[in-house]
């Protein structure tokens, strides 16, 4: 019999498919694995893949395609980003990058839809189940429809009527009575379902070198953008060794939906670990440390009035043999350019490398014992930086449980905007103290969303000391499964 982690809390999530912050769960014998995603149906599909005997990579691939349907605002087929893989069986620690490659050498260009090819590469190297099986769930969701989740409803509300300026998006995401779809309303994406069906039957290569490549190119040109079929044919994701930094005998690797966000997060995390002050500081002290680190390692350029723009997401999976995959992907901004390649269901993304949306993921693995010790994901715009770093530091240096670390109040320092953002739980006294950092203090409802997996003794088939937690600030879901 399969038992869900923390059944009383998790079953509520499964029934209502709303935000859920899971309590810690101790791994016992018969562990199937764990998953975390910003959208509940994607997490359930990932869980099912693990239960059916798939590897963490299989779950991640299935999760991505599911998210392309259930959260197209952040994870469309033209999303860009990176994944990191820790694999104890092959003793490989690698990252896979699929950046924003321009569709032509000049003119009005888009980013080529490289993510499907990246997922195929991920599966080819590490997967166990048939690739077609991993696309089927997403295809069914697109063809037959599914209720709009809380996460997608929030993104649709953010974009609002501008979504309806593109005729195709207006049909798919708009109500007949006006406005955009809301939570619980049925979303059906026939064109996207057809595209996913072709990827399943003919293979991913059809989008790059087959008949689908020609129809996609024609649709892109009809939308007013330049595309060179040669660029589409030669666009490839990039494998490389996962190069991070060392801390407490673990190698830490951070990836981002765009490269600059990943580099900044990695530099700040390494710097804060090195200072060694986090564990002995209180909440205000940790906020000051974050502000100093942001000033020292640089902040992302002020590309948005608000720091919490959606349009990027992250997800992770770990299996019973300790393989872990964590990915951070994005559309640059919610729903990318707000246009589609007609007849394909593919929402187009800008070819610009960075945008206001951001998501991050990290894995900490020991390459001597080949055991994974920590994985975390975060999203929610530029504030994903704090949503990743603060829970990781609170757990690893502050000895908090995963649930306590994820729940703790956050701050986001943005020296480029001369501002430190705080959540509403911070009072006037804290505002006054934080103002001494030299940054103006602004309050916003919440600072990003996160998920955190921690295995104190390292995760292997017999590991018993792991816990995982999700964030009630978001609409996602985390799950562990065992016999």
ZADO-996600 format. One record per residue (C-alpha): x negated, y, z. Coordinates in nm, 3 decimals. Layout:
N
- X; Y; Z $
...
This chain:
483
- 0.000; 0.000; 0.000 $
- -0.126; 0.348; -0.084 $
- -0.126; 0.599; 0.200 $
- -0.145; 0.973; 0.143 $
- -0.388; 1.179; 0.343 $
- -0.218; 1.357; 0.631 $
- 0.120; 1.222; 0.521 $
- 0.339; 1.465; 0.713 $
- 0.180; 1.766; 0.549 $
- 0.103; 1.620; 0.210 $
- 0.442; 1.464; 0.148 $
- 0.595; 1.810; 0.181 $
- 0.361; 1.925; -0.094 $
- 0.453; 1.631; -0.315 $
- 0.824; 1.687; -0.267 $
- 0.838; 2.062; -0.319 $
- 0.520; 2.118; -0.519 $
- 0.442; 2.438; -0.336 $
- 0.132; 2.568; -0.163 $
- -0.011; 2.330; 0.093 $
- -0.306; 2.358; 0.325 $
- -0.395; 1.998; 0.407 $
- -0.533; 1.907; 0.746 $
- -0.862; 1.710; 0.769 $
- -0.849; 1.342; 0.684 $
- -1.105; 1.085; 0.797 $
- -1.203; 0.845; 0.522 $
- -1.161; 0.476; 0.606 $
- -1.208; 0.152; 0.412 $
- -1.038; 0.135; 0.073 $
- -1.098; 0.502; -0.008 $
- -0.979; 0.586; -0.361 $
- -1.110; 0.942; -0.371 $
- -0.999; 1.300; -0.333 $
- -0.884; 1.579; -0.563 $
- -0.813; 1.951; -0.544 $
- -0.648; 2.176; -0.803 $
- -0.471; 2.512; -0.808 $
- -0.157; 2.359; -0.957 $
- 0.014; 2.062; -0.785 $
- 0.111; 1.855; -1.092 $
- -0.246; 1.862; -1.215 $
- -0.362; 1.737; -0.875 $
- -0.109; 1.453; -0.884 $
- -0.225; 1.348; -1.230 $
- -0.585; 1.353; -1.109 $
- -0.488; 1.142; -0.807 $
- -0.314; 0.886; -1.027 $
- -0.626; 0.851; -1.243 $
- -0.836; 0.767; -0.936 $
- -0.579; 0.517; -0.810 $
- -0.580; 0.348; -1.152 $
- -0.955; 0.289; -1.123 $
- -1.086; 0.597; -1.299 $
- -1.401; 0.781; -1.206 $
- -1.410; 1.135; -1.073 $
- -1.496; 1.247; -1.426 $
- -1.183; 1.079; -1.561 $
- -0.978; 1.261; -1.299 $
- -1.140; 1.594; -1.383 $
- -1.076; 1.551; -1.756 $
- -0.712; 1.456; -1.698 $
- -0.679; 1.745; -1.456 $
- -0.812; 1.994; -1.709 $
- -0.567; 1.887; -1.980 $
- -0.282; 1.895; -1.728 $
- -0.381; 2.247; -1.623 $
- -0.384; 2.355; -1.989 $
- -0.009; 2.288; -1.977 $
- 0.090; 2.375; -1.621 $
- -0.145; 2.674; -1.579 $
- -0.217; 2.804; -1.931 $
- -0.276; 3.150; -1.788 $
- -0.608; 3.023; -1.651 $
- -0.688; 2.692; -1.820 $
- -0.575; 2.706; -2.182 $
- -0.746; 2.505; -2.454 $
- -0.963; 2.810; -2.529 $
- -1.083; 2.844; -2.168 $
- -1.456; 2.874; -2.104 $
- -1.659; 2.776; -1.801 $
- -1.884; 2.515; -1.644 $
- -1.868; 2.180; -1.466 $
- -2.122; 2.021; -1.233 $
- -2.151; 1.644; -1.190 $
- -2.318; 1.454; -0.906 $
- -2.344; 1.085; -1.000 $
- -2.512; 0.845; -0.756 $
- -2.483; 0.541; -0.984 $
- -2.696; 0.690; -1.262 $
- -2.882; 0.918; -1.017 $
- -2.806; 1.222; -1.229 $
- -2.714; 1.571; -1.117 $
- -2.608; 1.772; -1.421 $
- -2.405; 2.068; -1.535 $
- -2.202; 2.111; -1.849 $
- -2.150; 2.462; -1.987 $
- -1.893; 2.561; -2.247 $
- -1.937; 2.937; -2.291 $
- -1.746; 3.195; -2.492 $
- -1.887; 3.133; -2.841 $
- -1.762; 3.386; -3.103 $
- -1.546; 3.257; -3.386 $
- -1.741; 3.454; -3.650 $
- -2.060; 3.656; -3.682 $
- -1.875; 3.984; -3.731 $
- -1.530; 4.135; -3.726 $
- -1.255; 4.092; -3.469 $
- -1.347; 3.759; -3.311 $
- -1.212; 3.524; -3.045 $
- -1.381; 3.265; -2.828 $
- -1.379; 2.925; -2.994 $
- -1.172; 2.657; -2.810 $
- -1.472; 2.466; -2.677 $
- -1.315; 2.319; -2.363 $
- -1.159; 2.008; -2.528 $
- -1.497; 1.919; -2.677 $
- -1.659; 1.973; -2.337 $
- -1.408; 1.741; -2.170 $
- -1.476; 1.477; -2.434 $
- -1.851; 1.510; -2.366 $
- -1.789; 1.478; -1.992 $
- -1.585; 1.163; -2.046 $
- -1.829; 1.014; -2.296 $
- -2.114; 1.036; -2.048 $
- -1.943; 0.934; -1.726 $
- -1.585; 0.820; -1.787 $
- -1.438; 0.474; -1.740 $
- -1.076; 0.491; -1.863 $
- -0.979; 0.544; -2.227 $
- -0.989; 0.911; -2.327 $
- -0.642; 0.890; -2.483 $
- -0.503; 0.785; -2.147 $
- -0.636; 1.103; -1.988 $
- -0.449; 1.330; -2.232 $
- -0.115; 1.150; -2.220 $
- 0.010; 1.306; -1.896 $
- -0.053; 1.658; -2.021 $
- 0.109; 1.581; -2.355 $
- 0.427; 1.458; -2.184 $
- 0.443; 1.766; -1.962 $
- 0.417; 1.992; -2.265 $
- 0.666; 1.803; -2.484 $
- 0.936; 1.733; -2.228 $
- 0.890; 2.030; -2.000 $
- 0.826; 2.080; -1.630 $
- 0.937; 2.331; -1.366 $
- 0.723; 2.643; -1.339 $
- 0.506; 2.610; -1.029 $
- 0.452; 2.880; -0.770 $
- 0.100; 2.937; -0.904 $
- 0.211; 2.986; -1.265 $
- 0.510; 3.195; -1.160 $
- 0.275; 3.432; -0.979 $
- 0.059; 3.465; -1.292 $
- 0.361; 3.525; -1.514 $
- 0.487; 3.789; -1.274 $
- 0.146; 3.954; -1.278 $
- 0.147; 3.986; -1.657 $
- 0.519; 4.067; -1.677 $
- 0.683; 4.200; -1.996 $
- 0.351; 4.231; -2.180 $
- 0.370; 3.853; -2.222 $
- 0.666; 3.901; -2.450 $
- 0.485; 4.117; -2.708 $
- 0.360; 3.803; -2.882 $
- 0.660; 3.633; -3.049 $
- 0.543; 3.281; -2.969 $
- 0.470; 3.358; -2.606 $
- 0.807; 3.532; -2.582 $
- 0.984; 3.213; -2.691 $
- 0.782; 2.986; -2.462 $
- 0.753; 3.196; -2.147 $
- 1.048; 3.434; -2.176 $
- 1.406; 3.398; -2.059 $
- 1.692; 3.440; -2.303 $
- 1.840; 3.690; -2.060 $
- 1.514; 3.886; -2.051 $
- 1.194; 3.882; -1.851 $
- 0.953; 3.597; -1.792 $
- 1.022; 3.252; -1.648 $
- 1.030; 3.223; -1.271 $
- 0.942; 2.952; -1.026 $
- 1.140; 2.632; -1.079 $
- 1.261; 2.720; -1.429 $
- 1.179; 2.471; -1.704 $
- 0.877; 2.539; -1.923 $
- 0.858; 2.345; -2.251 $
- 0.565; 2.387; -2.492 $
- 0.641; 2.189; -2.808 $
- 0.353; 2.326; -3.016 $
- 0.100; 2.259; -2.741 $
- 0.243; 1.909; -2.696 $
- 0.193; 1.845; -3.067 $
- -0.168; 1.966; -3.047 $
- -0.240; 1.747; -2.746 $
- -0.079; 1.454; -2.928 $
- -0.311; 1.506; -3.223 $
- -0.612; 1.526; -2.992 $
- -0.501; 1.199; -2.835 $
- -0.435; 1.014; -3.161 $
- -0.694; 1.155; -3.401 $
- -0.957; 1.244; -3.142 $
- -1.093; 1.575; -3.020 $
- -1.310; 1.607; -3.331 $
- -1.001; 1.680; -3.540 $
- -0.988; 2.029; -3.387 $
- -1.344; 2.101; -3.501 $
- -1.405; 1.909; -3.823 $
- -1.070; 1.758; -3.927 $
- -0.744; 1.880; -4.068 $
- -0.652; 2.048; -3.739 $
- -0.959; 2.270; -3.769 $
- -0.828; 2.412; -4.096 $
- -0.478; 2.475; -3.963 $
- -0.622; 2.633; -3.649 $
- -0.849; 2.860; -3.856 $
- -0.555; 2.967; -4.071 $
- -0.349; 3.048; -3.760 $
- -0.635; 3.252; -3.612 $
- -0.665; 3.456; -3.931 $
- -0.289; 3.510; -3.936 $
- -0.319; 3.649; -3.582 $
- -0.567; 3.908; -3.712 $
- -0.900; 3.758; -3.606 $
- -1.206; 3.650; -3.802 $
- -1.314; 3.287; -3.788 $
- -1.585; 3.096; -3.967 $
- -1.506; 2.725; -3.998 $
- -1.881; 2.657; -3.973 $
- -1.889; 2.816; -3.626 $
- -1.600; 2.594; -3.521 $
- -1.770; 2.284; -3.658 $
- -2.105; 2.348; -3.486 $
- -1.976; 2.474; -3.151 $
- -2.101; 2.239; -2.880 $
- -2.106; 2.237; -2.499 $
- -2.448; 2.229; -2.334 $
- -2.577; 1.967; -2.089 $
- -2.860; 2.063; -1.853 $
- -3.008; 1.956; -1.521 $
- -2.816; 2.102; -1.228 $
- -3.069; 2.352; -1.098 $
- -2.972; 2.519; -0.774 $
- -3.146; 2.578; -0.443 $
- -3.245; 2.362; -0.148 $
- -3.097; 2.394; 0.199 $
- -3.108; 2.132; 0.474 $
- -3.226; 1.861; 0.235 $
- -2.932; 1.924; 0.003 $
- -2.942; 2.066; -0.346 $
- -2.672; 2.330; -0.387 $
- -2.537; 2.405; -0.735 $
- -2.281; 2.680; -0.797 $
- -2.096; 2.724; -1.127 $
- -1.857; 2.995; -1.237 $
- -1.592; 3.056; -1.497 $
- -1.842; 3.305; -1.633 $
- -2.221; 3.275; -1.587 $
- -2.275; 3.606; -1.405 $
- -2.026; 3.517; -1.130 $
- -2.191; 3.180; -1.078 $
- -2.539; 3.333; -1.056 $
- -2.429; 3.598; -0.808 $
- -2.252; 3.345; -0.587 $
- -2.556; 3.117; -0.589 $
- -2.794; 3.402; -0.499 $
- -2.572; 3.527; -0.217 $
- -2.517; 3.180; -0.072 $
- -2.890; 3.102; -0.079 $
- -2.968; 3.439; 0.078 $
- -2.713; 3.400; 0.357 $
- -2.838; 3.048; 0.432 $
- -3.194; 3.177; 0.448 $
- -3.113; 3.459; 0.692 $
- -2.971; 3.202; 0.934 $
- -2.750; 3.455; 1.116 $
- -2.410; 3.326; 1.011 $
- -2.355; 3.060; 1.276 $
- -2.430; 3.296; 1.565 $
- -2.210; 3.582; 1.441 $
- -1.846; 3.658; 1.513 $
- -1.590; 3.749; 1.246 $
- -1.700; 4.112; 1.220 $
- -2.064; 4.012; 1.218 $
- -2.004; 3.772; 0.931 $
- -1.817; 4.043; 0.739 $
- -2.119; 4.271; 0.778 $
- -2.352; 3.993; 0.661 $
- -2.135; 3.947; 0.349 $
- -2.147; 4.321; 0.280 $
- -2.526; 4.334; 0.316 $
- -2.568; 4.031; 0.091 $
- -2.343; 4.185; -0.176 $
- -2.547; 4.505; -0.167 $
- -2.874; 4.312; -0.185 $
- -2.782; 4.072; -0.464 $
- -2.563; 4.305; -0.667 $
- -2.192; 4.311; -0.732 $
- -2.002; 4.236; -1.048 $
- -1.930; 4.547; -1.249 $
- -1.599; 4.713; -1.172 $
- -1.396; 4.572; -1.460 $
- -1.057; 4.600; -1.293 $
- -0.866; 4.833; -1.066 $
- -0.776; 4.535; -0.847 $
- -1.022; 4.267; -0.739 $
- -0.772; 3.979; -0.733 $
- -0.680; 3.939; -1.100 $
- -0.567; 3.584; -1.191 $
- -0.668; 3.410; -1.513 $
- -0.929; 3.160; -1.391 $
- -0.913; 2.839; -1.193 $
- -1.130; 2.565; -1.044 $
- -1.078; 2.200; -0.956 $
- -1.275; 1.906; -0.823 $
- -1.258; 1.531; -0.781 $
- -1.460; 1.271; -0.591 $
- -1.429; 0.894; -0.627 $
- -1.493; 0.591; -0.408 $
- -1.856; 0.550; -0.516 $
- -1.939; 0.912; -0.437 $
- -1.936; 1.063; -0.784 $
- -1.816; 1.423; -0.765 $
- -1.717; 1.666; -1.040 $
- -1.633; 2.032; -0.984 $
- -1.536; 2.275; -1.260 $
- -1.468; 2.649; -1.284 $
- -1.294; 2.772; -1.599 $
- -1.107; 3.078; -1.715 $
- -0.939; 3.280; -1.986 $
- -1.118; 3.607; -1.903 $
- -0.788; 3.758; -1.795 $
- -0.438; 3.612; -1.748 $
- -0.332; 3.440; -2.073 $
- -0.648; 3.563; -2.244 $
- -0.565; 3.800; -2.528 $
- -0.193; 3.745; -2.486 $
- -0.172; 3.596; -2.835 $
- -0.150; 3.245; -2.974 $
- -0.268; 3.062; -3.282 $
- 0.079; 3.007; -3.426 $
- 0.194; 2.648; -3.447 $
- -0.081; 2.517; -3.217 $
- 0.023; 2.635; -2.871 $
- -0.337; 2.750; -2.815 $
- -0.354; 3.083; -2.629 $
- -0.648; 3.284; -2.762 $
- -0.932; 3.406; -2.543 $
- -1.160; 3.705; -2.591 $
- -1.517; 3.633; -2.700 $
- -1.647; 3.859; -2.424 $
- -1.852; 3.660; -2.175 $
- -1.695; 3.804; -1.860 $
- -1.360; 3.945; -1.761 $
- -1.175; 4.045; -1.445 $
- -1.067; 3.686; -1.374 $
- -1.311; 3.465; -1.185 $
- -1.333; 3.118; -1.035 $
- -1.620; 2.931; -0.871 $
- -1.718; 2.580; -0.764 $
- -2.008; 2.432; -0.569 $
- -2.148; 2.087; -0.494 $
- -2.410; 2.008; -0.231 $
- -2.576; 1.671; -0.287 $
- -2.873; 1.487; -0.144 $
- -3.088; 1.354; -0.429 $
- -3.297; 1.135; -0.197 $
- -3.010; 0.927; -0.061 $
- -2.790; 1.013; -0.361 $
- -2.493; 1.109; -0.148 $
- -2.266; 1.408; -0.190 $
- -2.211; 1.615; 0.125 $
- -1.991; 1.907; 0.024 $
- -1.775; 2.033; -0.258 $
- -1.572; 2.352; -0.273 $
- -1.368; 2.549; -0.524 $
- -1.232; 2.904; -0.524 $
- -1.033; 3.135; -0.746 $
- -0.828; 3.453; -0.747 $
- -1.036; 3.712; -0.936 $
- -1.357; 3.871; -0.817 $
- -1.255; 3.787; -0.459 $
- -1.326; 3.422; -0.545 $
- -1.680; 3.507; -0.432 $
- -1.567; 3.543; -0.071 $
- -1.313; 3.262; -0.102 $
- -1.600; 3.025; -0.185 $
- -1.884; 3.154; 0.030 $
- -1.707; 3.225; 0.358 $
- -1.544; 2.881; 0.404 $
- -1.865; 2.704; 0.302 $
- -2.072; 2.909; 0.548 $
- -1.812; 2.880; 0.823 $
- -1.812; 2.502; 0.789 $
- -2.179; 2.435; 0.722 $
- -2.337; 2.699; 0.946 $
- -2.051; 2.785; 1.183 $
- -1.948; 2.426; 1.266 $
- -1.582; 2.485; 1.189 $
- -1.368; 2.208; 1.045 $
- -1.281; 2.235; 0.678 $
- -0.925; 2.339; 0.767 $
- -1.043; 2.608; 1.010 $
- -1.300; 2.738; 0.761 $
- -1.049; 2.768; 0.479 $
- -0.788; 2.930; 0.703 $
- -1.019; 3.193; 0.858 $
- -0.964; 3.561; 0.763 $
- -1.184; 3.687; 0.479 $
- -1.338; 4.007; 0.355 $
- -1.466; 4.091; 0.008 $
- -1.741; 4.352; -0.025 $
- -1.754; 4.532; -0.360 $
- -2.044; 4.780; -0.354 $
- -1.979; 4.867; -0.720 $
- -1.644; 5.011; -0.610 $
- -1.776; 5.140; -0.274 $
- -1.510; 4.926; -0.108 $
- -1.477; 4.634; 0.128 $
- -1.143; 4.456; 0.089 $
- -0.986; 4.292; 0.391 $
- -0.681; 4.074; 0.448 $
- -0.385; 4.214; 0.638 $
- -0.475; 4.024; 0.956 $
- -0.769; 4.261; 1.017 $
- -0.665; 4.538; 1.259 $
- -0.755; 4.906; 1.292 $
- -1.049; 4.834; 1.524 $
- -1.199; 4.598; 1.267 $
- -1.144; 4.857; 0.991 $
- -1.339; 5.112; 1.193 $
- -1.624; 4.870; 1.253 $
- -1.639; 4.760; 0.889 $
- -1.646; 5.121; 0.771 $
- -1.995; 5.141; 0.927 $
- -2.118; 4.929; 0.636 $
- -2.086; 5.246; 0.426 $
- -1.799; 5.105; 0.224 $
- -1.440; 5.222; 0.225 $
- -1.197; 4.968; 0.372 $
- -0.887; 4.861; 0.176 $
- -0.625; 4.603; 0.270 $
- -0.476; 4.351; 0.027 $
- -0.238; 4.062; 0.108 $
- -0.488; 3.779; 0.062 $
- -0.838; 3.717; -0.064 $
- -0.842; 3.435; -0.315 $
- -0.775; 3.067; -0.264 $
- -1.009; 2.783; -0.181 $
- -1.046; 2.410; -0.127 $
- -1.325; 2.248; 0.073 $
- -1.446; 1.889; 0.107 $
- -1.710; 1.809; 0.368 $
- -1.877; 1.473; 0.437 $
- -2.113; 1.526; 0.729 $
- -2.304; 1.201; 0.680 $
- -2.273; 1.196; 0.303 $
- -2.006; 1.025; 0.097 $
- -2.057; 0.668; -0.012 $
- -1.820; 0.374; -0.035 $
- -1.841; 0.317; 0.341 $
- -1.834; 0.681; 0.453 $
- -1.604; 0.758; 0.743 $
- -1.674; 1.119; 0.832 $
- -1.515; 1.336; 0.562 $
- -1.244; 1.597; 0.569 $
- -1.079; 1.806; 0.299 $
- -0.865; 2.116; 0.325 $
- -0.660; 2.330; 0.090 $
- -0.561; 2.694; 0.119 $
- -0.214; 2.817; 0.209 $
- -0.295; 3.141; 0.026 $
- -0.255; 2.962; -0.309 $
- -0.009; 2.726; -0.472 $
- -0.242; 2.431; -0.517 $
- -0.277; 2.086; -0.369 $
- -0.552; 1.871; -0.217 $
- -0.519; 1.494; -0.174 $
- -0.715; 1.199; -0.037 $
- -0.603; 0.843; -0.103 $
- -0.683; 0.507; 0.054 $
- -0.534; 0.156; 0.082 $
